Amino acid sequence: MKLIQAKGISHSFDYELFKNIDFELNPSQSIAIVGKSGSGKSTLLHILSSFLKPKSGEVIILGKELDKLNDEQTDKMRRFDLGMIFQFHHLFKGMKAKENIDISSMLSNTIIDEKIAKLLEIDFLMEQKTSELSGGQQQRVSIARVLAKKPKIIFADEPTGNLDKDTAALVMKALKDYIKSQNAGLVLVTHDKDVASMCDEVYMLENQSLIKIK
């Protein structure tokens, strides 16, 4: 079963962002979406992740047609099956790194895998308050918090935008190792060509169309 199937997706605000876009994500696959600022990359990501309804077209996630789900069913899917990673970490500053991650684990009834913490090189930071961590360390804790819920699909919007090159590579390795081990999928929006090249496929959102370039 495909993780995502999008057919004929179109969206506009005061102007048309994109039209008639088709998109598919398979298990164990990573896909990067690149393009200029304002091309609609983040909007497309929000549509694919169920947080925004397209003006037209159909989105199927994990075999479920989003238009046919009620609010409770959609919320349940987001809670247990989907993981969202953003450029800014949104951690609870007064809590320890482990406590931030444990919240996600408890909400989804999962247990943090020690391998995840080691892959992200934060295993030795778990007892520190997040306010004491560097920006890069906080971002890695926030990514561990997402992975702790064991999502079937990860959506990432500029997840390495505030990271140096080496840390960005470390994060990408951890994400790719995760989706391979869990048979999950990754959809990534980025401006970083090096980060995009680490994904299995790369698409350019340009001139209202989604074009495969890798």
Biotite code that builds the C-alpha atoms (Angstrom):
import biotite.structure as struc

atoms = struc.array([
    struc.Atom([0.000, 0.000, 0.000], chain_id="A", res_id=1, res_name="MET", atom_name="CA", element="C"),
    struc.Atom([1.236, 3.458, -0.872], chain_id="A", res_id=2, res_name="LYS", atom_name="CA", element="C"),
    struc.Atom([1.674, 5.803, 2.073], chain_id="A", res_id=3, res_name="LEU", atom_name="CA", element="C"),
    struc.Atom([0.405, 8.847, 0.154], chain_id="A", res_id=4, res_name="ILE", atom_name="CA", element="C"),
    struc.Atom([-1.492, 9.229, -3.095], chain_id="A", res_id=5, res_name="GLN", atom_name="CA", element="C"),
    struc.Atom([-2.397, 12.740, -4.221], chain_id="A", res_id=6, res_name="ALA", atom_name="CA", element="C"),
    struc.Atom([-4.311, 13.220, -7.456], chain_id="A", res_id=7, res_name="LYS", atom_name="CA", element="C"),
    struc.Atom([-4.989, 16.463, -9.291], chain_id="A", res_id=8, res_name="GLY", atom_name="CA", element="C"),
    struc.Atom([-4.084, 18.728, -6.385], chain_id="A", res_id=9, res_name="ILE", atom_name="CA", element="C"),
    struc.Atom([-4.634, 22.439, -7.025], chain_id="A", res_id=10, res_name="SER", atom_name="CA", element="C"),
    struc.Atom([-4.511, 25.349, -4.623], chain_id="A", res_id=11, res_name="HIS", atom_name="CA", element="C"),
    struc.Atom([-4.668, 29.127, -4.737], chain_id="A", res_id=12, res_name="SER", atom_name="CA", element="C"),
    struc.Atom([-4.942, 32.197, -2.537], chain_id="A", res_id=13, res_name="PHE", atom_name="CA", element="C"),
    struc.Atom([-5.178, 35.525, -4.378], chain_id="A", res_id=14, res_name="ASP", atom_name="CA", element="C"),
    struc.Atom([-3.202, 33.785, -7.119], chain_id="A", res_id=15, res_name="TYR", atom_name="CA", element="C"),
    struc.Atom([-2.804, 30.195, -8.265], chain_id="A", res_id=16, res_name="GLU", atom_name="CA", element="C"),
    struc.Atom([0.036, 28.407, -6.458], chain_id="A", res_id=17, res_name="LEU", atom_name="CA", element="C"),
    struc.Atom([-0.072, 25.092, -8.290], chain_id="A", res_id=18, res_name="PHE", atom_name="CA", element="C"),
    struc.Atom([-2.517, 22.985, -10.275], chain_id="A", res_id=19, res_name="LYS", atom_name="CA", element="C"),
    struc.Atom([-3.173, 19.345, -11.144], chain_id="A", res_id=20, res_name="ASN", atom_name="CA", element="C"),
    struc.Atom([-0.307, 17.959, -9.068], chain_id="A", res_id=21, res_name="ILE", atom_name="CA", element="C"),
    struc.Atom([0.026, 14.203, -8.639], chain_id="A", res_id=22, res_name="ASP", atom_name="CA", element="C"),
    struc.Atom([2.236, 12.805, -5.885], chain_id="A", res_id=23, res_name="PHE", atom_name="CA", element="C"),
    struc.Atom([3.000, 9.372, -4.416], chain_id="A", res_id=24, res_name="GLU", atom_name="CA", element="C"),
    struc.Atom([5.061, 8.187, -1.457], chain_id="A", res_id=25, res_name="LEU", atom_name="CA", element="C"),
    struc.Atom([5.991, 4.541, -0.949], chain_id="A", res_id=26, res_name="ASN", atom_name="CA", element="C"),
    struc.Atom([7.139, 2.730, 2.207], chain_id="A", res_id=27, res_name="PRO", atom_name="CA", element="C"),
    struc.Atom([10.849, 3.249, 3.037], chain_id="A", res_id=28, res_name="SER", atom_name="CA", element="C"),
    struc.Atom([11.021, 6.163, 0.590], chain_id="A", res_id=29, res_name="GLN", atom_name="CA", element="C"),
    struc.Atom([12.289, 9.710, 1.140], chain_id="A", res_id=30, res_name="SER", atom_name="CA", element="C"),
    struc.Atom([11.213, 12.555, -1.142], chain_id="A", res_id=31, res_name="ILE", atom_name="CA", element="C"),
    struc.Atom([12.458, 16.159, -1.134], chain_id="A", res_id=32, res_name="ALA", atom_name="CA", element="C"),
    struc.Atom([10.468, 19.074, -2.557], chain_id="A", res_id=33, res_name="ILE", atom_name="CA", element="C"),
    struc.Atom([12.523, 22.113, -3.544], chain_id="A", res_id=34, res_name="VAL", atom_name="CA", element="C"),
    struc.Atom([11.704, 25.440, -5.163], chain_id="A", res_id=35, res_name="GLY", atom_name="CA", element="C"),
    struc.Atom([11.928, 29.193, -4.776], chain_id="A", res_id=36, res_name="LYS", atom_name="CA", element="C"),
    struc.Atom([10.409, 31.003, -1.795], chain_id="A", res_id=37, res_name="SER", atom_name="CA", element="C"),
    struc.Atom([6.734, 31.575, -2.439], chain_id="A", res_id=38, res_name="GLY", atom_name="CA", element="C"),
    struc.Atom([6.414, 28.685, -4.890], chain_id="A", res_id=39, res_name="SER", atom_name="CA", element="C"),
    struc.Atom([4.044, 26.849, -2.544], chain_id="A", res_id=40, res_name="GLY", atom_name="CA", element="C"),
    struc.Atom([6.293, 24.145, -1.076], chain_id="A", res_id=41, res_name="LYS", atom_name="CA", element="C"),
    struc.Atom([5.053, 24.512, 2.506], chain_id="A", res_id=42, res_name="SER", atom_name="CA", element="C"),
    struc.Atom([1.439, 24.815, 1.339], chain_id="A", res_id=43, res_name="THR", atom_name="CA", element="C"),
    struc.Atom([1.764, 21.572, -0.597], chain_id="A", res_id=44, res_name="LEU", atom_name="CA", element="C"),
    struc.Atom([3.316, 19.902, 2.457], chain_id="A", res_id=45, res_name="LEU", atom_name="CA", element="C"),
    struc.Atom([0.374, 21.039, 4.614], chain_id="A", res_id=46, res_name="HIS", atom_name="CA", element="C"),
    struc.Atom([-2.052, 19.597, 2.076], chain_id="A", res_id=47, res_name="ILE", atom_name="CA", element="C"),
    struc.Atom([-0.216, 16.270, 1.880], chain_id="A", res_id=48, res_name="LEU", atom_name="CA", element="C"),
    struc.Atom([-0.143, 16.061, 5.695], chain_id="A", res_id=49, res_name="SER", atom_name="CA", element="C"),
    struc.Atom([-3.911, 16.712, 6.092], chain_id="A", res_id=50, res_name="SER", atom_name="CA", element="C"),
    struc.Atom([-3.583, 20.148, 7.722], chain_id="A", res_id=51, res_name="PHE", atom_name="CA", element="C"),
    struc.Atom([-4.899, 22.073, 4.714], chain_id="A", res_id=52, res_name="LEU", atom_name="CA", element="C"),
    struc.Atom([-7.644, 21.153, 2.284], chain_id="A", res_id=53, res_name="LYS", atom_name="CA", element="C"),
    struc.Atom([-6.805, 21.720, -1.394], chain_id="A", res_id=54, res_name="PRO", atom_name="CA", element="C"),
    struc.Atom([-9.077, 23.776, -3.610], chain_id="A", res_id=55, res_name="LYS", atom_name="CA", element="C"),
    struc.Atom([-9.448, 20.678, -5.772], chain_id="A", res_id=56, res_name="SER", atom_name="CA", element="C"),
    struc.Atom([-8.041, 17.177, -5.990], chain_id="A", res_id=57, res_name="GLY", atom_name="CA", element="C"),
    struc.Atom([-7.853, 14.120, -3.761], chain_id="A", res_id=58, res_name="GLU", atom_name="CA", element="C"),
    struc.Atom([-5.407, 13.098, -1.029], chain_id="A", res_id=59, res_name="VAL", atom_name="CA", element="C"),
    struc.Atom([-5.237, 9.519, 0.251], chain_id="A", res_id=60, res_name="ILE", atom_name="CA", element="C"),
    struc.Atom([-3.064, 8.836, 3.320], chain_id="A", res_id=61, res_name="ILE", atom_name="CA", element="C"),
    struc.Atom([-2.429, 5.246, 4.411], chain_id="A", res_id=62, res_name="LEU", atom_name="CA", element="C"),
    struc.Atom([-5.302, 4.109, 2.226], chain_id="A", res_id=63, res_name="GLY", atom_name="CA", element="C"),
    struc.Atom([-7.766, 6.616, 3.719], chain_id="A", res_id=64, res_name="LYS", atom_name="CA", element="C"),
    struc.Atom([-9.413, 9.310, 1.637], chain_id="A", res_id=65, res_name="GLU", atom_name="CA", element="C"),
    struc.Atom([-9.082, 12.507, 3.672], chain_id="A", res_id=66, res_name="LEU", atom_name="CA", element="C"),
    struc.Atom([-12.397, 13.899, 2.407], chain_id="A", res_id=67, res_name="ASP", atom_name="CA", element="C"),
    struc.Atom([-14.209, 10.922, 3.928], chain_id="A", res_id=68, res_name="LYS", atom_name="CA", element="C"),
    struc.Atom([-12.669, 11.213, 7.408], chain_id="A", res_id=69, res_name="LEU", atom_name="CA", element="C"),
    struc.Atom([-14.421, 13.072, 10.212], chain_id="A", res_id=70, res_name="ASN", atom_name="CA", element="C"),
    struc.Atom([-12.500, 15.343, 12.618], chain_id="A", res_id=71, res_name="ASP", atom_name="CA", element="C"),
    struc.Atom([-11.999, 12.583, 15.192], chain_id="A", res_id=72, res_name="GLU", atom_name="CA", element="C"),
    struc.Atom([-10.605, 10.159, 12.621], chain_id="A", res_id=73, res_name="GLN", atom_name="CA", element="C"),
    struc.Atom([-8.299, 12.828, 11.189], chain_id="A", res_id=74, res_name="THR", atom_name="CA", element="C"),
    struc.Atom([-7.025, 13.788, 14.661], chain_id="A", res_id=75, res_name="ASP", atom_name="CA", element="C"),
    struc.Atom([-6.358, 10.131, 15.484], chain_id="A", res_id=76, res_name="LYS", atom_name="CA", element="C"),
    struc.Atom([-4.353, 9.685, 12.283], chain_id="A", res_id=77, res_name="MET", atom_name="CA", element="C"),
    struc.Atom([-2.270, 12.785, 13.035], chain_id="A", res_id=78, res_name="ARG", atom_name="CA", element="C"),
    struc.Atom([-1.648, 11.653, 16.595], chain_id="A", res_id=79, res_name="ARG", atom_name="CA", element="C"),
    struc.Atom([-0.545, 8.106, 15.878], chain_id="A", res_id=80, res_name="PHE", atom_name="CA", element="C"),
    struc.Atom([0.533, 7.894, 12.235], chain_id="A", res_id=81, res_name="ASP", atom_name="CA", element="C"),
    struc.Atom([1.958, 11.270, 11.179], chain_id="A", res_id=82, res_name="LEU", atom_name="CA", element="C"),
    struc.Atom([5.002, 13.142, 12.452], chain_id="A", res_id=83, res_name="GLY", atom_name="CA", element="C"),
    struc.Atom([5.663, 16.853, 11.806], chain_id="A", res_id=84, res_name="MET", atom_name="CA", element="C"),
    struc.Atom([9.157, 18.381, 11.976], chain_id="A", res_id=85, res_name="ILE", atom_name="CA", element="C"),
    struc.Atom([9.614, 22.130, 11.636], chain_id="A", res_id=86, res_name="PHE", atom_name="CA", element="C"),
    struc.Atom([12.563, 24.501, 11.347], chain_id="A", res_id=87, res_name="GLN", atom_name="CA", element="C"),
    struc.Atom([11.879, 25.761, 14.889], chain_id="A", res_id=88, res_name="PHE", atom_name="CA", element="C"),
    struc.Atom([11.799, 23.202, 17.665], chain_id="A", res_id=89, res_name="HIS", atom_name="CA", element="C"),
    struc.Atom([8.947, 24.389, 19.976], chain_id="A", res_id=90, res_name="HIS", atom_name="CA", element="C"),
    struc.Atom([10.263, 22.540, 23.038], chain_id="A", res_id=91, res_name="LEU", atom_name="CA", element="C"),
    struc.Atom([9.140, 23.031, 26.636], chain_id="A", res_id=92, res_name="PHE", atom_name="CA", element="C"),
    struc.Atom([12.020, 25.102, 27.997], chain_id="A", res_id=93, res_name="LYS", atom_name="CA", element="C"),
    struc.Atom([11.571, 24.282, 31.682], chain_id="A", res_id=94, res_name="GLY", atom_name="CA", element="C"),
    struc.Atom([11.697, 20.547, 31.085], chain_id="A", res_id=95, res_name="MET", atom_name="CA", element="C"),
    struc.Atom([14.550, 18.136, 30.500], chain_id="A", res_id=96, res_name="LYS", atom_name="CA", element="C"),
    struc.Atom([15.242, 16.778, 27.031], chain_id="A", res_id=97, res_name="ALA", atom_name="CA", element="C"),
    struc.Atom([14.007, 13.325, 28.061], chain_id="A", res_id=98, res_name="LYS", atom_name="CA", element="C"),
    struc.Atom([10.797, 14.791, 29.494], chain_id="A", res_id=99, res_name="GLU", atom_name="CA", element="C"),
    struc.Atom([10.071, 16.579, 26.210], chain_id="A", res_id=100, res_name="ASN", atom_name="CA", element="C"),
    struc.Atom([10.485, 13.301, 24.346], chain_id="A", res_id=101, res_name="ILE", atom_name="CA", element="C"),
    struc.Atom([8.503, 11.306, 26.930], chain_id="A", res_id=102, res_name="ASP", atom_name="CA", element="C"),
    struc.Atom([5.444, 13.519, 26.384], chain_id="A", res_id=103, res_name="ILE", atom_name="CA", element="C"),
    struc.Atom([5.283, 12.388, 22.775], chain_id="A", res_id=104, res_name="SER", atom_name="CA", element="C"),
    struc.Atom([5.808, 8.755, 23.764], chain_id="A", res_id=105, res_name="SER", atom_name="CA", element="C"),
    struc.Atom([3.014, 8.863, 26.336], chain_id="A", res_id=106, res_name="MET", atom_name="CA", element="C"),
    struc.Atom([0.527, 10.532, 23.981], chain_id="A", res_id=107, res_name="LEU", atom_name="CA", element="C"),
    struc.Atom([1.062, 7.837, 21.359], chain_id="A", res_id=108, res_name="SER", atom_name="CA", element="C"),
    struc.Atom([1.593, 4.894, 23.742], chain_id="A", res_id=109, res_name="ASN", atom_name="CA", element="C"),
    struc.Atom([5.130, 4.190, 22.520], chain_id="A", res_id=110, res_name="THR", atom_name="CA", element="C"),
    struc.Atom([8.550, 4.004, 24.160], chain_id="A", res_id=111, res_name="ILE", atom_name="CA", element="C"),
    struc.Atom([11.580, 6.012, 23.036], chain_id="A", res_id=112, res_name="ILE", atom_name="CA", element="C"),
    struc.Atom([14.111, 3.852, 21.258], chain_id="A", res_id=113, res_name="ASP", atom_name="CA", element="C"),
    struc.Atom([17.607, 4.434, 22.656], chain_id="A", res_id=114, res_name="GLU", atom_name="CA", element="C"),
    struc.Atom([18.955, 3.940, 19.140], chain_id="A", res_id=115, res_name="LYS", atom_name="CA", element="C"),
    struc.Atom([17.128, 7.109, 18.038], chain_id="A", res_id=116, res_name="ILE", atom_name="CA", element="C"),
    struc.Atom([18.854, 9.174, 20.724], chain_id="A", res_id=117, res_name="ALA", atom_name="CA", element="C"),
    struc.Atom([22.237, 7.706, 19.767], chain_id="A", res_id=118, res_name="LYS", atom_name="CA", element="C"),
    struc.Atom([21.689, 8.301, 16.057], chain_id="A", res_id=119, res_name="LEU", atom_name="CA", element="C"),
    struc.Atom([20.922, 11.951, 16.778], chain_id="A", res_id=120, res_name="LEU", atom_name="CA", element="C"),
    struc.Atom([23.831, 12.128, 19.264], chain_id="A", res_id=121, res_name="GLU", atom_name="CA", element="C"),
    struc.Atom([21.672, 13.397, 22.126], chain_id="A", res_id=122, res_name="ILE", atom_name="CA", element="C"),
    struc.Atom([21.794, 10.331, 24.389], chain_id="A", res_id=123, res_name="ASP", atom_name="CA", element="C"),
    struc.Atom([24.170, 12.132, 26.778], chain_id="A", res_id=124, res_name="PHE", atom_name="CA", element="C"),
    struc.Atom([21.900, 15.224, 26.910], chain_id="A", res_id=125, res_name="LEU", atom_name="CA", element="C"),
    struc.Atom([18.698, 13.578, 28.091], chain_id="A", res_id=126, res_name="MET", atom_name="CA", element="C"),
    struc.Atom([18.874, 14.862, 31.688], chain_id="A", res_id=127, res_name="GLU", atom_name="CA", element="C"),
    struc.Atom([19.667, 18.457, 30.727], chain_id="A", res_id=128, res_name="GLN", atom_name="CA", element="C"),
    struc.Atom([17.007, 21.140, 30.529], chain_id="A", res_id=129, res_name="LYS", atom_name="CA", element="C"),
    struc.Atom([16.368, 22.170, 26.955], chain_id="A", res_id=130, res_name="THR", atom_name="CA", element="C"),
    struc.Atom([17.087, 25.821, 27.847], chain_id="A", res_id=131, res_name="SER", atom_name="CA", element="C"),
    struc.Atom([20.689, 24.740, 28.503], chain_id="A", res_id=132, res_name="GLU", atom_name="CA", element="C"),
    struc.Atom([21.127, 23.173, 25.064], chain_id="A", res_id=133, res_name="LEU", atom_name="CA", element="C"),
    struc.Atom([22.421, 24.782, 21.883], chain_id="A", res_id=134, res_name="SER", atom_name="CA", element="C"),
    struc.Atom([20.025, 25.472, 19.026], chain_id="A", res_id=135, res_name="GLY", atom_name="CA", element="C"),
    struc.Atom([21.275, 22.457, 17.094], chain_id="A", res_id=136, res_name="GLY", atom_name="CA", element="C"),
    struc.Atom([20.884, 20.199, 20.120], chain_id="A", res_id=137, res_name="GLN", atom_name="CA", element="C"),
    struc.Atom([17.354, 21.468, 20.730], chain_id="A", res_id=138, res_name="GLN", atom_name="CA", element="C"),
    struc.Atom([16.432, 20.757, 17.116], chain_id="A", res_id=139, res_name="GLN", atom_name="CA", element="C"),
    struc.Atom([17.727, 17.199, 17.432], chain_id="A", res_id=140, res_name="ARG", atom_name="CA", element="C"),
    struc.Atom([15.693, 16.723, 20.628], chain_id="A", res_id=141, res_name="VAL", atom_name="CA", element="C"),
    struc.Atom([12.584, 17.945, 18.791], chain_id="A", res_id=142, res_name="SER", atom_name="CA", element="C"),
    struc.Atom([13.241, 15.450, 15.984], chain_id="A", res_id=143, res_name="ILE", atom_name="CA", element="C"),
    struc.Atom([13.699, 12.648, 18.535], chain_id="A", res_id=144, res_name="ALA", atom_name="CA", element="C"),
    struc.Atom([10.370, 13.694, 20.054], chain_id="A", res_id=145, res_name="ARG", atom_name="CA", element="C"),
    struc.Atom([8.697, 13.176, 16.670], chain_id="A", res_id=146, res_name="VAL", atom_name="CA", element="C"),
    struc.Atom([10.399, 9.830, 16.027], chain_id="A", res_id=147, res_name="LEU", atom_name="CA", element="C"),
    struc.Atom([9.482, 8.630, 19.530], chain_id="A", res_id=148, res_name="ALA", atom_name="CA", element="C"),
    struc.Atom([5.831, 8.320, 18.500], chain_id="A", res_id=149, res_name="LYS", atom_name="CA", element="C"),
    struc.Atom([6.854, 5.916, 15.697], chain_id="A", res_id=150, res_name="LYS", atom_name="CA", element="C"),
    struc.Atom([5.032, 7.715, 12.869], chain_id="A", res_id=151, res_name="PRO", atom_name="CA", element="C"),
    struc.Atom([4.352, 5.958, 9.583], chain_id="A", res_id=152, res_name="LYS", atom_name="CA", element="C"),
    struc.Atom([4.953, 9.187, 7.638], chain_id="A", res_id=153, res_name="ILE", atom_name="CA", element="C"),
    struc.Atom([7.257, 12.078, 8.557], chain_id="A", res_id=154, res_name="ILE", atom_name="CA", element="C"),
    struc.Atom([6.633, 15.532, 7.097], chain_id="A", res_id=155, res_name="PHE", atom_name="CA", element="C"),
    struc.Atom([9.542, 17.942, 7.507], chain_id="A", res_id=156, res_name="ALA", atom_name="CA", element="C"),
    struc.Atom([9.497, 21.667, 6.688], chain_id="A", res_id=157, res_name="ASP", atom_name="CA", element="C"),
    struc.Atom([13.075, 23.026, 6.510], chain_id="A", res_id=158, res_name="GLU", atom_name="CA", element="C"),
    struc.Atom([14.185, 20.744, 9.402], chain_id="A", res_id=159, res_name="PRO", atom_name="CA", element="C"),
    struc.Atom([17.874, 21.554, 8.875], chain_id="A", res_id=160, res_name="THR", atom_name="CA", element="C"),
    struc.Atom([17.465, 25.264, 8.132], chain_id="A", res_id=161, res_name="GLY", atom_name="CA", element="C"),
    struc.Atom([19.189, 26.330, 11.359], chain_id="A", res_id=162, res_name="ASN", atom_name="CA", element="C"),
    struc.Atom([21.807, 23.571, 11.425], chain_id="A", res_id=163, res_name="LEU", atom_name="CA", element="C"),
    struc.Atom([25.404, 23.486, 10.229], chain_id="A", res_id=164, res_name="ASP", atom_name="CA", element="C"),
    struc.Atom([26.342, 21.156, 7.385], chain_id="A", res_id=165, res_name="LYS", atom_name="CA", element="C"),
    struc.Atom([27.649, 18.310, 9.565], chain_id="A", res_id=166, res_name="ASP", atom_name="CA", element="C"),
    struc.Atom([24.643, 18.362, 11.902], chain_id="A", res_id=167, res_name="THR", atom_name="CA", element="C"),
    struc.Atom([22.273, 18.499, 8.929], chain_id="A", res_id=168, res_name="ALA", atom_name="CA", element="C"),
    struc.Atom([23.931, 15.368, 7.510], chain_id="A", res_id=169, res_name="ALA", atom_name="CA", element="C"),
    struc.Atom([23.620, 13.645, 10.886], chain_id="A", res_id=170, res_name="LEU", atom_name="CA", element="C"),
    struc.Atom([19.908, 14.488, 11.068], chain_id="A", res_id=171, res_name="VAL", atom_name="CA", element="C"),
    struc.Atom([19.285, 13.253, 7.539], chain_id="A", res_id=172, res_name="MET", atom_name="CA", element="C"),
    struc.Atom([21.062, 9.972, 8.266], chain_id="A", res_id=173, res_name="LYS", atom_name="CA", element="C"),
    struc.Atom([18.913, 9.478, 11.372], chain_id="A", res_id=174, res_name="ALA", atom_name="CA", element="C"),
    struc.Atom([15.705, 10.195, 9.453], chain_id="A", res_id=175, res_name="LEU", atom_name="CA", element="C"),
    struc.Atom([16.641, 7.854, 6.614], chain_id="A", res_id=176, res_name="LYS", atom_name="CA", element="C"),
    struc.Atom([17.693, 5.095, 9.018], chain_id="A", res_id=177, res_name="ASP", atom_name="CA", element="C"),
    struc.Atom([14.355, 5.488, 10.790], chain_id="A", res_id=178, res_name="TYR", atom_name="CA", element="C"),
    struc.Atom([12.174, 5.191, 7.697], chain_id="A", res_id=179, res_name="ILE", atom_name="CA", element="C"),
    struc.Atom([14.135, 2.181, 6.449], chain_id="A", res_id=180, res_name="LYS", atom_name="CA", element="C"),
    struc.Atom([13.865, 0.374, 9.797], chain_id="A", res_id=181, res_name="SER", atom_name="CA", element="C"),
    struc.Atom([10.160, 1.192, 10.255], chain_id="A", res_id=182, res_name="GLN", atom_name="CA", element="C"),
    struc.Atom([9.069, 0.898, 6.611], chain_id="A", res_id=183, res_name="ASN", atom_name="CA", element="C"),
    struc.Atom([7.890, 4.492, 6.973], chain_id="A", res_id=184, res_name="ALA", atom_name="CA", element="C"),
    struc.Atom([8.161, 7.456, 4.591], chain_id="A", res_id=185, res_name="GLY", atom_name="CA", element="C"),
    struc.Atom([9.608, 10.974, 4.573], chain_id="A", res_id=186, res_name="LEU", atom_name="CA", element="C"),
    struc.Atom([8.438, 14.077, 2.696], chain_id="A", res_id=187, res_name="VAL", atom_name="CA", element="C"),
    struc.Atom([10.883, 16.943, 3.091], chain_id="A", res_id=188, res_name="LEU", atom_name="CA", element="C"),
    struc.Atom([10.698, 20.598, 2.025], chain_id="A", res_id=189, res_name="VAL", atom_name="CA", element="C"),
    struc.Atom([14.074, 22.330, 1.856], chain_id="A", res_id=190, res_name="THR", atom_name="CA", element="C"),
    struc.Atom([16.127, 25.078, 0.239], chain_id="A", res_id=191, res_name="HIS", atom_name="CA", element="C"),
    struc.Atom([19.323, 23.103, 0.851], chain_id="A", res_id=192, res_name="ASP", atom_name="CA", element="C"),
    struc.Atom([20.430, 21.236, -2.281], chain_id="A", res_id=193, res_name="LYS", atom_name="CA", element="C"),
    struc.Atom([22.805, 19.012, -0.272], chain_id="A", res_id=194, res_name="ASP", atom_name="CA", element="C"),
    struc.Atom([19.980, 17.940, 2.047], chain_id="A", res_id=195, res_name="VAL", atom_name="CA", element="C"),
    struc.Atom([17.633, 17.339, -0.886], chain_id="A", res_id=196, res_name="ALA", atom_name="CA", element="C"),
    struc.Atom([20.240, 15.179, -2.642], chain_id="A", res_id=197, res_name="SER", atom_name="CA", element="C"),
    struc.Atom([20.254, 12.797, 0.340], chain_id="A", res_id=198, res_name="MET", atom_name="CA", element="C"),
    struc.Atom([16.636, 11.839, -0.428], chain_id="A", res_id=199, res_name="CYS", atom_name="CA", element="C"),
    struc.Atom([15.673, 9.032, -2.799], chain_id="A", res_id=200, res_name="ASP", atom_name="CA", element="C"),
    struc.Atom([13.774, 11.377, -5.100], chain_id="A", res_id=201, res_name="GLU", atom_name="CA", element="C"),
    struc.Atom([13.743, 15.163, -5.567], chain_id="A", res_id=202, res_name="VAL", atom_name="CA", element="C"),
    struc.Atom([10.929, 17.268, -7.043], chain_id="A", res_id=203, res_name="TYR", atom_name="CA", element="C"),
    struc.Atom([10.983, 20.921, -8.065], chain_id="A", res_id=204, res_name="MET", atom_name="CA", element="C"),
    struc.Atom([7.849, 23.027, -7.511], chain_id="A", res_id=205, res_name="LEU", atom_name="CA", element="C"),
    struc.Atom([8.031, 25.599, -10.266], chain_id="A", res_id=206, res_name="GLU", atom_name="CA", element="C"),
    struc.Atom([5.607, 27.389, -12.592], chain_id="A", res_id=207, res_name="ASN", atom_name="CA", element="C"),
    struc.Atom([2.647, 25.844, -10.744], chain_id="A", res_id=208, res_name="GLN", atom_name="CA", element="C"),
    struc.Atom([3.890, 22.321, -11.506], chain_id="A", res_id=209, res_name="SER", atom_name="CA", element="C"),
    struc.Atom([5.749, 19.592, -9.614], chain_id="A", res_id=210, res_name="LEU", atom_name="CA", element="C"),
    struc.Atom([8.633, 18.260, -11.733], chain_id="A", res_id=211, res_name="ILE", atom_name="CA", element="C"),
    struc.Atom([10.841, 15.292, -10.845], chain_id="A", res_id=212, res_name="LYS", atom_name="CA", element="C"),
    struc.Atom([14.519, 16.212, -11.089], chain_id="A", res_id=213, res_name="ILE", atom_name="CA", element="C"),
    struc.Atom([16.056, 13.137, -9.437], chain_id="A", res_id=214, res_name="LYS", atom_name="CA", element="C"),
])
